Amino acid sequence: MLIPCPWCGDREDAEFKYGGAADVAYPKDPGSVDDQAWAGYLFFRPNPKGRFPERWYHAAGCRRWFNLVRDTATHEIVT
């Protein structure tokens, strides 16, 4: 699978680390969050079939984080 790095161009997926869902918001007031809410933030993520916004880290290249949309069924990257 080729992943389009915004800075380096298309590269093999072996150069990247998957960062999970791109739209998971950090709690606004972390000091007031109970254990159940922290567990939800840390461990529970969406796992849809279809287009999904993701975070990727270009570990073997520019070493930057970026977002992209990938279809989880076909691995097509939507630009």
Phi and psi restraints in degrees (value plus and minus 20) as a CYANA .aco file:
   2 LEU   PHI    -113.7   -73.7
   2 LEU   PSI     111.5   151.5
   3 ILE   PHI    -131.9   -91.9
   3 ILE   PSI     108.3   148.3
   4 PRO   PHI    -104.5   -64.5
   4 PRO   PSI      78.6   118.6
   5 CYS   PHI     -92.0   -52.0
   5 CYS   PSI     111.1   151.1
   6 PRO   PHI     -82.0   -42.0
   6 PRO   PSI     -43.1    -3.1
   7 TRP   PHI    -123.3   -83.3
   7 TRP   PSI     -51.8   -11.8
   8 CYS   PHI    -128.8   -88.8
   8 CYS   PSI     -30.5     9.5
   9 GLY   PHI      68.0   108.0
   9 GLY   PSI    -187.4  -147.4
  10 ASP   PHI     -89.1   -49.1
  10 ASP   PSI     110.6   150.6
  11 ARG   PHI    -159.4  -119.4
  11 ARG   PSI     138.2   178.2
  12 GLU   PHI     -83.4   -43.4
  12 GLU   PSI     127.4   167.4
  13 ASP   PHI     -83.4   -43.4
  13 ASP   PSI     -40.5    -0.5
  14 ALA   PHI     -84.7   -44.7
  14 ALA   PSI     -38.2     1.8
  15 GLU   PHI    -101.4   -61.4
  15 GLU   PSI     -28.1    11.9
  16 PHE   PHI    -135.0   -95.0
  16 PHE   PSI     138.2   178.2
  17 LYS   PHI    -137.1   -97.1
  17 LYS   PSI     113.5   153.5
  18 TYR   PHI     -96.1   -56.1
  18 TYR   PSI     113.6   153.6
  19 GLY   PHI    -129.4   -89.4
  19 GLY   PSI     -17.2    22.8
  20 GLY   PHI      70.6   110.6
  20 GLY   PSI    -184.7  -144.7
  21 ALA   PHI     -85.0   -45.0
  21 ALA   PSI     117.6   157.6
  22 ALA   PHI    -102.1   -62.1
  22 ALA   PSI     -37.4     2.6
  23 ASP   PHI    -130.5   -90.5
  23 ASP   PSI       5.3    45.3
  24 VAL   PHI    -107.8   -67.8
  24 VAL   PSI      95.6   135.6
  25 ALA   PHI    -104.8   -64.8
  25 ALA   PSI     115.1   155.1
  26 TYR   PHI     -87.8   -47.8
  26 TYR   PSI     121.6   161.6
  27 PRO   PHI     -76.6   -36.6
  27 PRO   PSI     116.6   156.6
  28 LYS   PHI     -84.4   -44.4
  28 LYS   PSI     -57.6   -17.6
  29 ASP   PHI    -148.3  -108.3
  29 ASP   PSI      63.8   103.8
  30 PRO   PHI     -78.8   -38.8
  30 PRO   PSI     -48.3    -8.3
  31 GLY   PHI     -88.8   -48.8
  31 GLY   PSI     -40.8    -0.8
  32 SER   PHI    -122.5   -82.5
  32 SER   PSI     -15.8    24.2
  33 VAL   PHI    -104.2   -64.2
  33 VAL   PSI     110.9   150.9
  34 ASP   PHI    -101.0   -61.0
  34 ASP   PSI     152.6   192.6
  35 ASP   PHI     -80.0   -40.0
  35 ASP   PSI     -59.1   -19.1
  36 GLN   PHI     -85.0   -45.0
  36 GLN   PSI     -61.8   -21.8
  37 ALA   PHI     -87.5   -47.5
  37 ALA   PSI     -58.8   -18.8
  38 TRP   PHI     -83.8   -43.8
  38 TRP   PSI     -61.8   -21.8
  39 ALA   PHI     -80.7   -40.7
  39 ALA   PSI     -61.8   -21.8
  40 GLY   PHI     -81.9   -41.9
  40 GLY   PSI     -62.1   -22.1
  41 TYR   PHI     -87.7   -47.7
  41 TYR   PSI     -63.7   -23.7
  42 LEU   PHI     -98.1   -58.1
  42 LEU   PSI     -59.1   -19.1
  43 PHE   PHI    -134.5   -94.5
  43 PHE   PSI     -40.5    -0.5
  44 PHE   PHI    -124.3   -84.3
  44 PHE   PSI      98.4   138.4
  45 ARG   PHI    -149.2  -109.2
  45 ARG   PSI     132.8   172.8
  46 PRO   PHI     -86.6   -46.6
  46 PRO   PSI     130.1   170.1
  47 ASN   PHI    -158.6  -118.6
  47 ASN   PSI      44.0    84.0
  48 PRO   PHI     -99.7   -59.7
  48 PRO   PSI     140.5   180.5
  49 LYS   PHI    -118.5   -78.5
  49 LYS   PSI      99.6   139.6
  50 GLY   PHI     105.4   145.4
  50 GLY   PSI    -178.9  -138.9
  51 ARG   PHI     -88.4   -48.4
  51 ARG   PSI     116.2   156.2
  52 PHE   PHI    -170.7  -130.7
  52 PHE   PSI     106.6   146.6
  53 PRO   PHI     -94.5   -54.5
  53 PRO   PSI     111.2   151.2
  54 GLU   PHI    -151.9  -111.9
  54 GLU   PSI     139.2   179.2
  55 ARG   PHI    -124.5   -84.5
  55 ARG   PSI     119.3   159.3
  56 TRP   PHI    -155.3  -115.3
  56 TRP   PSI     126.9   166.9
  57 TYR   PHI    -139.3   -99.3
  57 TYR   PSI     105.2   145.2
  58 HIS   PHI    -107.0   -67.0
  58 HIS   PSI      61.3   101.3
  59 ALA   PHI     -87.0   -47.0
  59 ALA   PSI     -55.0   -15.0
  60 ALA   PHI    -120.9   -80.9
  60 ALA   PSI      -1.5    38.5
  61 GLY   PHI    -157.6  -117.6
  61 GLY   PSI    -136.1   -96.1
  62 CYS   PHI     -96.6   -56.6
  62 CYS   PSI     -31.2     8.8
  63 ARG   PHI      41.8    81.8
  63 ARG   PSI      19.8    59.8
  64 ARG   PHI    -136.5   -96.5
  64 ARG   PSI     133.5   173.5
  65 TRP   PHI    -111.9   -71.9
  65 TRP   PSI     127.2   167.2
  66 PHE   PHI    -176.0  -136.0
  66 PHE   PSI     143.0   183.0
  67 ASN   PHI    -125.4   -85.4
  67 ASN   PSI     129.1   169.1
  68 LEU   PHI    -171.6  -131.6
  68 LEU   PSI     146.8   186.8
  69 VAL   PHI    -130.8   -90.8
  69 VAL   PSI     104.9   144.9
  70 ARG   PHI    -146.7  -106.7
  70 ARG   PSI     121.1   161.1
  71 ASP   PHI    -102.5   -62.5
  71 ASP   PSI      97.3   137.3
  72 THR   PHI     -91.9   -51.9
  72 THR   PSI     -36.1     3.9
  73 ALA   PHI    -107.4   -67.4
  73 ALA   PSI     -57.3   -17.3
  74 THR   PHI    -131.3   -91.3
  74 THR   PSI     -31.7     8.3
  75 HIS   PHI      47.7    87.7
  75 HIS   PSI      -8.3    31.7
  76 GLU   PHI     -87.2   -47.2
  76 GLU   PSI     113.0   153.0
  77 ILE   PHI    -118.5   -78.5
  77 ILE   PSI     106.1   146.1
  78 VAL   PHI    -112.3   -72.3
  78 VAL   PSI     103.3   143.3
